[in-house]
Amino acid sequence: MKSIFKVSLLAATVLLAVGCQKEESKDAPQAAAKAEQTQSAAASTLYKTDDEKAAYAIGVSFANYLNTSIEKPAEIGINLDKDIVLKGIEDVFANKASMTEEETHQALQELDKRVSEKMKAQAAEKSAAAKKAGDDFRAEFAKEDGVKKTESGILYKVEKEGDGISPKATDTVVVNYEGTLVDGTKFDSSYDRKEPATFPLNRVIPGWTEAVQLMKVGSKYKVVIPPELAYGEQDTPTIPANSTLVFEIELMSVKSAEAPKAPAAK
C-alpha cells in the first residue's frame, strides 16, 4: 500500500501542474492549444530514453485518474484542497508524513462513505422531484379532451387511428417514435435516426408492451407512461429514477410471431 500511495502522490503533483495550466488558459483556447503543443515538444526533447518516457507516461496516467478523484467529489459539495494535497506529497517525499498508513486508509474510507451518502441523498432528491413532476403532468394530461386511461395507469390520446391489425405481445413491431421527459427533454427518437425501430413487443418496458397492443397499424398515439411501467427506480444518464415518460408512437407494421410447424406425417 505504501508504494502505491507514493505513486499516487506523484500523480497528484503532475495533476496540480496540469490543473494550474488549465485554469490559467481556460479563457484562451487558442493559447492553450499552442501551449500544449509547446509542452509536448518540450517533453519529447526532455525525455529521451524509454525509461524516462515511460516514467512520464505513468505520471500522466495517474494524474488523469487522480484528477477525476478530486473533481468528482467537488461536484457533490466535497472540496479537496489542492494545497493540502501538495503538503501531503511534500511530507511523504520528505519521509515526515503526519498521518500513518492506517490513518490514511481510514481517512480515504471515510471519504468514500461521505461521497456515497451525498450521492444517495442527491439521487433520492432527484427521484422525488421526478416523481412529483410526473404525477403533476399526468394529472393535467388526464384532463385533456380525448385522453383515455388504462387500468394500469397508462394515459393515451389517439392522434390518428389506423385500420390495420393490432399486435400481440409476442409479435414484432415496426414503429416510429419519440420519447421525452415531462419537461420536454428528448431522450430517444427513431425520427432522429431516420429509420423506424423493429423489436419484439414483449422485450421492452411494460408500458410499451401494453400501449402498443391498443394500436392498429397506421395509428399514431401520444402515450404517457407512469414510472412503475417504465424504468421505475432505475436511474440512467438520460432518464432520472421515477420518471414519467411521454411517447409519440406510430405503428408502421406488425410481424406476427411464426406459429410452430406441425410435425411431418410419417
N, C-alpha and C positions, 0 to 999 in steps of 0.2 A: 504493500500500500504506500509505503514511504516514497519509493521511486516514482510511482505513478503520480503522486501528489506533486512531486517536484517538477515533473514534466508538465503537469497542468499549470503550474505556476509560471513556467517558462512560456507556455502558450498565452497566459494572461498578459505577459509583458508585450508579446507581439500584438495581441488583441488591442491593448491600450494604444500602442503606437499607431496601428491602423485606424482605430476609432478616432483618435485625435485628428488624423489626416482627413477623415471623412467629415468630421464636424467643421473643420476649417474650410472645406471646399464644397459643402452641400449646396451653396447658393451659386456656385460657379462650375457647372458640369463640364464645360469645355476645359477649364483649367484643371479639373480633377482628372479628366481623361489624359491630358498631357502629362500631368504629374505621375499618373500610373505608368505611362509608357516610359517616362524617365526612370522611375523606380525599378521597373522591370529590367531596363537596360543596365542600370547600376547593379542590380542583383546578379545578373548574368556575368558581369565583369568582376564583381566582388567574390562570388562563389564559383571557383573554377574546378575544384576536384569533385568527384562523385559523392564523396563523404560530406563535403560542405553543402552541396546542393540537396542531398538527402536530409541533412540536419535542418536546413532552412525549410524544406518542404514539410517536415514533421512539425516544425513550429507553426507554419501557416495552417496546417490541417487542424492542429489542436486549437489554434486561435479561433478558427471558424466555429468549431464545436463550442468553445467556451463563450464566444460571442452570443450564441443562442442561449446558453445557460445564464447569462447576465441579463439579456434583453427580455426574454420571455417572462421572468418574474416581474419585471418593471411594468409589463402590460396589465398585470393584475394588482398593481399597487405595492409590490415588494421591491424596493430600490436597493441595489447593492452598490455601495460607494466604491468607485474605482480607485480612489486614493487609498482606501483601506486595503483593497486588493493588492495594490502596489506595495504597501507596507508589509503585507504578509509575504510577498515574494522576496522582498529585500531581507526580511528577518530569516526566512528559510535558507536563502543562499548564504547568509552570514552565520548559519547554524545557531541562531538565537531566537527561534520561534517561541512566542509567548503562549502557544497552545500545544498541548500534547497531541499525539495522533488520536488518542481516544476522545479528547475534547473536540478535535477537528471533525472526527467521524460523527460525533453526537450533534454538532452544530449543523452539519450537512443533512443529517437525518431530520432534524427539526425544520430545516429549510424545506425539505421535500414535503413534510407534513403540512407546513403553512401554505405552500403552493397548492397542495391537494385540497385543503379546506377552502381556500379562496376560490379555486376553480369550481368546486362543488357548489359553493354559495352563489357564485355568479351564474352557473348553469341553472340552478333552481330558480333564481330570479328571472332569468331569460325565459325559462319554460313557463313560469307562471304568467308572465306578460304575454307570451304567445297564446296561451290557453284563453286568457281573458279577451284578447283581441279577436280570437276565433269565435268565442261564444257571442261576443257583441256583433260580429259580422254575420253569423248565421241567423241571429235573431232579427236583424234588419233585412237580410236577404229573403227570409221566410215571408216577409210582409209584401214582397213584390208580386204583381199580378202574374199568374200562370205558374208560380213556383209550387212544386209538389214535394212531399216528404215521405220517405220510406219508413218502415217500422224500425229499421236500424239507425235512422237519423240522417241519412243522405238527403240532401236537398238538390233538386234539379229543375231546370227550365228548358222546355223544348223550344229551340230556336228554329229548327227545321225538322219536319217529320218525314222520314223516308218511307218507302213502300216495299223494301226488301225483307229478307228474313232476319230474325233475331238470333244472336248466337247463344250457345250453351256454354257453361263454364269450361267444358272440356275442348271447346273449339279454339282455333287460332284466328285472331282477328287482325285486320289491316286498318290502321287508324291514323288520322292526323290529329294532333293535339297540341295544346299549350298549357303549361302548369304554372300557377303563380301562388304566392302567399297572399294573405288577405290585404296586405298593403300594396299589392300590385307588383311586387318583386318577382320577376320571372326566374324560374329555376330550371325549366326544361321546355323544349319545343321542337317538335318534328318539322314545323314550318321553317325554323331557322336552319335546320339541316337539309331542307329542301327534298325531303324523302319521307314518305309515310313509314310508321313503325309497324312491325309484324311480331306478334308474340302470342303464346298460349294464354288464354284469358285467366286460367287458374294459377298463373305464375307471377301475378302482380299483386299490388296491395288489395285487401278485401273490398275497399270502396270501389275500386275499378272493376273488379270481378262482378260485383253486384250491379253497378250502374250501367255498364255496357250491355248487360243482358236485357236491360229495359229498352234498348235502342233497336231500331231496324236499320238495315243497310241503306245509306243515303241520308240518315239523320244527323243532326248536329245539336248537341245538348251542352248547356252550361251546368256543370256538376260541382257541388260544394260538399267536400268530404270531411267529416269530423276527425280529430286526431286518432281516436281509437280504431278507426277503419283505414287509417293512413300509416304513418310511421310511429305513432304513439310517443313514447318517451325517448325514442332513439334520436340522438342529436347528430346532425350532419353539418358540414360546412355551409350548405345552401338552405337546409331546412331545419330550423330550430325544433327542439323537442316540443311535443304537444301542439304542433301547428295544424290549423285547419287549412286544407288545400283546395284551390279553385282551379277547375279544368274546363277548357273549351275542347270538346271531343267531337270529331267527325268519324262516323263508322263507314269506312270505304267498302270493305268486303269481309266475308266470313269464309274461312276454310274449315269445313266440318271435319271433326276427327274421323279417321277411317274406321269403319266397323270391322271387327275381327272376321277374317275369312273362314268360311266353313271348311272343315277337312275334306279332302278329295275322296270321292266314293271309291271303294275298293271293288 
